[in-house]
Amino acid sequence: MSFCVLIPARLASTRLAGKPLLDIGGLPMVVRVARRAQASSASRVVVATDSNEILQTCEQHGVEAVLTREDHPSGSDRLAQACELLGLDGQDTVVNVQGDEPLIDPRLIDSVANALVNQASADMSTAAHTIDDADEFTNPNVVKVVLDAQGFAMYFSRAPIPWWRDGFANGVHALAQPRPLRHVGIYAYRAAFLRRFPTLPQAPMETCEALEQLRALWHGHRIVVHVAAQAPGLGVDTPQDLERVRALVKNDQL
């Protein structure tokens, strides 16, 4: 299996200023993410950024990076340009690892890439894990996914799906079997599809749910889902997340 990891990294952040360059255990966050990706089976790990400062920081730490335009509306648009810059096309497998996931498990990266490589009828793959907490199930910030019998995504939603009609109607608070699945925001693409994806018209359900992956389903593309045994490592969206990740890294180093 051969695949490339692309890590989109923007310097601007509405909730955490300069997030990719924030220090975690002596390394800028984007570099720490790249180090985790390099521990996977990826043949190449590249940061795709709109910032010269991030580009220079990556180069100083021996991490490959490419400079993309500043006006990309989404991470997938940025990665599509990175594919062009790197000459990735056709059946090349590209894994999108978010730049704010410094604790990502390299084995998860391999599993998502492998899911796409082994499923010829899919254009994308992603990951999920089971939900065991009812509050998480009803939280609109937790994206859920429902699969078909072959492990392909049928739908992604912020709503609690699948809805246990009889149980919840009768006041049962335990989650039904099969357990609902929480979507994990890591994707693998065939490079040709990734380069085409930004040109597809937005789907009505995509704008309604604010979930970009629904565009692929709307246009008839298939997404195979790897169901992980456990939740991924903590991502960094807030100052509180940053401090928790710093503490975890420090304890691991000790």
N, C-alpha and C positions, 0 to 999 in steps of 0.2 A: 504494500500500500504506500503510495506516494501522494503527499498533499502539502499545500502551502497554507500557513496561518497568516492572516492579515488582521492587524489590530488598528481600528480607527481611533484616532486621538485628536480631539479639538481642545485648544487652550481655553476657549470661552466655556464657562459653566454658570448656569443661573443659580445653583445652590451651593457650589463649592468652588471658589475662584482658583484658577490655575491647577485644577485637579490632577491632570496627568503628571505634573512635576512635583507634587507633594511628596515629602520624604516618608518612606516606610522602611524602617530598619536599615537606614543608610543608603537606600536606593530610591530614585524617583519612581513613583507608582507605575508609570508606563514601562519602565525598564524591568521592574519586578514582574509585571504581567508577561513581558517578553521572555524573561527567564523561565517562568512556569511553562510557557508554550514551547520553549526550546527543550524542555524535559520530556515532551511528547515525542511521537514518531515523525513529526513534521520534517520534511526535507528543507524547509525554508520558513523563516519567521520574519515578517516585515511589518513595521509600523507605518500606517498611512495617515499623514497629518497635514493640517493647514498652517502649521506654525514653524517658522525657522528655528525658534528656541527649542521646541520639542525635537526637531530634526537634528540639531546640533547636540542635544543631550543624548539622544540615542547613539549618534556616531561616537561620542566620547566614551560610551559604555560598550561599544562594539556591537550594537544592535542595528541591523539594516533598517532603513527608513526611506520613504519617498514623500515628496512634497506634492500635495494635491491642492486644488482650488479652494478658496475660502467660502464660496457661495453654494456649496452642496447642501440641499435641504435635509438630507438624512445620511446615516452611516453607510447604507447600501449604495447610495450614489457615489460616496467617496471611495468605496471599495471597487466599484465598477471602473472608476478612473484609474485606480491603482492596478487593476488587472491589465488595463491598456498599457500603462507605463512599464509593467513587468513582463508583458508579452504572454500573459496567461489567457488561454482561450480553449474552446472545444470542451473536451471531457476532463480537463485539468480540475482537480478537486481543491476548492478554496474553503478554509474554515474561518469564520468570523468570530474572533474572540474579543469581547468588549474590553476597552482600555481601563475600566474601573473594576476589574476582577482579579486583584492581586493574589487571591488564594485559590484560583481555579485549579482543579485537579487535572494534571496532564492526561490521566487515563480517560477522563470525560472527553477531552479533545479527540483522543484516538477513537473512542467509541462512536462519536458523532460522525467523524470522517469515515469510519468503517461502515456505518449504517448506509451512507450514501453510495460508497463504492460497491457494496453488495446488493444494492437495489437499483437495477438498471432502469426501471420505469419512473424513478423519482428524479426531480430536478433539484431538490433541497432535502436536507435532514436537519433535525433539531433534537432537543432532549426534554424529558419531563421526569417527575418523580411523584410518588403517591402523597396525597394530602391526608393527614390523620387528625387535623384540628378543624373543628367546625367554624371557628372564627376566621381562620385562614381561607376556608372554602367560600365564605360569604364576603370576603374583603375584595372590593373592586380593583385594588392595586395588585392583587395576585391573579395572574392570567391562568385560566384553565384551558385544557385541551381534551377533546374526545377523539378516540381512535377507532378505526374499523378493524376487522378481523385480521388484516395483514399488517397492522401497525402503522397505517397511514393516518395522518390528521384528517378528521372530518370537519372540525371547526375549532377555533380558538375564541375565547370570550372572557370578559371581565366579570360576567355573571356566573353564578354558581351552577355549573353544568357537569355531569348530567343531574337533573333535579329529581330527587326521590319522591315522586308524587304521593304515594300512599303513606310512607313513613313520616314525612314532614307534615302532611295534612293531619296526621293523628298525634302530633306532638312529640314524635320520636326525635331526639337530638343527635343520636349517633349517626355517623356517615354510613351510607349504604355500601353494599358490595355490588360490583367491583368498586374499589376506592377511586375517588376522583383524582385527576392528575394535574399537578401544577407545571406549567410550562417554564422551562429554563431557557434564558435568552442567549443561546449559542447556536450558530447555524453553520452548515456546510452547504456549498453550492457547486454545481458544475459551472465552470468559469464562463462558458458561453451564455448560460442563463443569467448569471449575475450581471454580465455586461448588458444584457437585454432588459433586465428587470426594471431599471429606472424609466425606460421608455413606455412601459405598460400604463394604461390609464388607471387612476386610482379607482378602487372598488367602493360602492356605497357602504358596504359593511365595514370596510377599512376605516373610512372617515368617521363612521358612527362609533366604532369601538376604539379608535385610535390604536390600531394594531396593524402594522405594515405587512406582516406575513399573510394576512387575509387577502391581499392583492393577488398573491400567487394562486391561492385556492379559487378565487373568483374567476381567474382566467384559465382554469383547468389544469394547473400544474400540481404535481403531487409532492407532498412533504412526508417523508418517512421519519418516525419518531423513535429514538432510543430511550427506553425507560430505565433510568438509573436507580441503583439500589438505595441511594441516599441523596439528600439535598446538597447542592454545591456549596463551596465556601462563600463566606460573606462578601458581598460587593460593597462599593463605597459610593454612596449618594449624598450623605450628610456628614457634618463634622462629628457626630456621634459614631457613625459607621467607621470613620477614619480612626478614631481613638480605639475602638474595639479591635480593628484589624492591626493597628500598631501593637496593642497589647498581646494579641495572639502571636504575631511574628516575634516579638521580644521574648515571650515565654518559650517559643519553639527554639530560638537561638540559645537560650539559657540551658 
